[in-house]
Amino acid sequence: MKVDVRIDPACAETTVTVTAPRMTDEIEALLRLLAQKPEAKLPGFRNGEAERLDPADILRVYAGGGKVYAVTERGEFELRMRLYEAERRLEGGSFARISNAEIVNLDRVQAFDLRLSGTILVRFCDGTVTYASRRYVAALKKILGIRGKGK
């Protein structure tokens, strides 16, 4: 891939142009990367204290018992927002929804076990596991670039 950068002080807005003979996986990945917004820190609450959570430290975000939690290697924090609001704040990064109640940080996943029928076991770097619901398996496989049955 050839990269050409032109600096023009008269330019009012940065413009990126991609020229290619056809759309490829590499170009799609590049476009996704260019479309990413910087990840904002999320306010997490634990033991009466608030902390700013770096999205890179979050393993997963899930809803349970009417509340939303972010899990890090340092423990679990309550997020005072709805799951869809957390998802919106984290979109464009490495997060993917795996069920109606859970979002995972793909960068913190150690492995995806595809041997289970109709679901995917997600194993995190800290050894904990969760499962993608059947409804989200196809979308997760697409994000991961997995084709076919994955066995």
Residue, then its C-alpha position, 0 to 999 in steps of 0.5 A: m500500500k502506498v501512502d501519500v501525505r500532503i501538508d497544506p497550510a491553506c487547507a481548512e479541513t483534513t481530508v482523507t482520500v483512498t484510491a483503490p481498484r476495488m474494495t478489499d478487507e484491508i481498505e475496510a479495516l483502514l476505513r474503520l480505523l479512520a472512523q474511530k473516535p478517541e475513547a473517552k474515560l467512563p466514570g465508575f463508582r465503587n465504595g462511595e468513590a468515583e474513578r475515571l475508567d480508561p476503556a483499555d482497562i475494561l474487560r466487559v460492561y454488563a447490565g444486571g439487577g437494574k444497574v450497569y457495571a464495568v469489570t476491570e482487573r482491579g474489580e467491578f465498578e458501577l456505571r451510572m448510565r444505561l448499557y446503550e449509553a456505555e456502548r455509545r461512549l465506547e463505540g468505534g473502539s475495540f468493544a463489541r456487543i455479545s448479548n442484550a446485556e453485555i459488551v466486551n473489549l475484544d482487545r482483552v479477550q484471550a480466546f473465543d471457543l467456537r466448539l459450542s453449538g450456537t454460541i461462543l465462549v469468550r475467555f478473557c486475559d484474566g481467566t474469566v469467561t462469558y458467553a455470546s448469545r445466539r442472537y449475536v454470534a453471526a455479528l461477532k463472527k463478522i467482526l472477528g473475520i470468521r467465516g463458516k462454522g468456525k470449527 
